[in-house]
Amino acid sequence: RGLQGNTFYTFRVFALTSSGLSQGSEPGKFCTLAMPPGPPKSLSVVEVEQTQLRLRWEPPEDDGGAHLEKYLLEVVDWNSPTERMTKEFSSDETEGIVDSLQGNQRYFMRLTAHSRVGVSRC
């Protein structure tokens, strides 16, 4: 736990007995596998119009050791959860417009980060 994805680590093994701590082993090296990225941070609405919103977010703190490929925004109508749309943003974008919305309507939005390894949690 707590290791970064796609990162090299060096380790040594010690034995602890009633006599004390042994000499360490020769250093061993390994590289962890890439993991899904962390979630985008600080998603916020920065501008509101009748049928569109401008959103802003920050990249994940941890890309999991793999290049981010894209962000995917899911937009769900609060009153009709089966009605949903998705909008894709490139990995270098941290702001985007969501349009084709209905005025005076509530929506649930979820933004995820995607890499070749997987999808972030929300």
C-alpha positions in Angstrom: 0.0 0.0 0.0 1.0 3.6 -0.6 3.3 2.9 -3.5 3.1 4.9 -6.7 2.3 3.2 -10.0 5.0 2.7 -12.7 7.8 3.6 -10.2 11.1 1.9 -9.4 11.8 1.0 -5.8 14.9 -0.4 -4.1 14.5 -2.6 -1.0 16.5 -4.6 1.5 15.3 -7.4 3.8 16.2 -7.6 7.5 15.5 -10.2 10.1 14.5 -9.2 13.7 15.2 -11.9 16.3 15.7 -11.9 20.0 19.4 -11.4 19.2 18.7 -8.2 17.4 18.5 -6.9 13.8 20.4 -8.8 11.1 22.5 -7.3 8.4 20.4 -6.3 5.4 20.2 -8.3 2.3 21.7 -7.1 -1.0 19.4 -4.3 -2.4 16.6 -5.7 -4.6 14.9 -3.6 -7.2 11.4 -3.7 -8.7 9.0 -1.5 -10.7 5.4 -1.3 -9.8 2.7 -1.6 -12.6 0.9 1.4 -13.7 -2.5 1.9 -12.0 -5.7 3.8 -12.8 -5.3 7.6 -12.3 -6.7 9.4 -9.2 -9.8 11.4 -9.6 -9.8 15.0 -11.0 -9.9 17.5 -8.2 -12.0 20.6 -7.5 -14.7 20.3 -10.2 -16.6 23.6 -10.1 -19.0 25.6 -12.2 -17.4 28.9 -13.2 -20.1 30.3 -15.5 -23.8 29.7 -16.0 -26.0 30.5 -18.9 -29.5 29.4 -19.8 -28.5 26.2 -21.6 -24.8 25.8 -20.9 -22.3 25.7 -18.1 -18.5 26.3 -18.0 -16.8 23.8 -15.7 -13.2 23.9 -14.3 -11.2 21.2 -12.6 -7.7 20.3 -11.6 -5.8 17.2 -12.9 -5.5 14.2 -10.6 -2.7 14.3 -8.0 -1.6 10.9 -9.1 -1.7 9.8 -12.8 -1.1 6.2 -11.7 2.2 6.1 -13.7 0.5 6.3 -17.1 -0.2 9.3 -19.3 -3.8 10.6 -19.0 -5.6 10.2 -22.3 -8.9 12.1 -21.6 -11.5 13.2 -19.2 -15.1 12.0 -19.5 -18.0 14.0 -18.1 -21.3 12.3 -17.5 -24.3 14.5 -17.2 -27.5 13.1 -15.8 -30.9 14.8 -15.6 -31.8 14.9 -11.9 -35.5 14.2 -12.7 -34.9 11.5 -15.4 -31.8 9.5 -14.3 -32.0 7.3 -17.4 -31.4 10.4 -19.6 -27.7 11.0 -19.7 -25.2 12.5 -22.0 -21.4 12.3 -22.0 -18.8 14.8 -23.1 -15.2 14.1 -23.7 -12.3 16.5 -23.0 -8.6 16.1 -23.9 -6.1 15.3 -21.2 -4.6 18.8 -21.3 -7.9 20.5 -20.8 -8.9 21.7 -17.3 -12.0 23.6 -18.4 -14.9 22.9 -20.7 -18.4 23.9 -21.7 -21.4 21.6 -21.3 -24.2 22.7 -23.6 -27.6 21.4 -24.8 -28.9 21.7 -21.2 -32.4 22.7 -20.3 -32.9 25.9 -18.4 -34.2 25.8 -14.8 -33.2 22.1 -14.5 -31.1 20.2 -12.0 -28.2 17.9 -13.2 -25.8 15.5 -11.6 -22.3 15.5 -13.1 -19.4 13.2 -12.7 -15.9 13.8 -14.2 -13.5 10.9 -14.5 -9.9 10.7 -15.7 -8.9 8.0 -18.2 -5.6 6.4 -19.0 -4.5 3.2 -20.9 -4.7 1.4 -17.5 -8.2 2.4 -16.4 -10.6 4.9 -15.1 -10.4 7.0 -12.0 -12.8 6.7 -9.1 -15.0 9.6 -8.3 
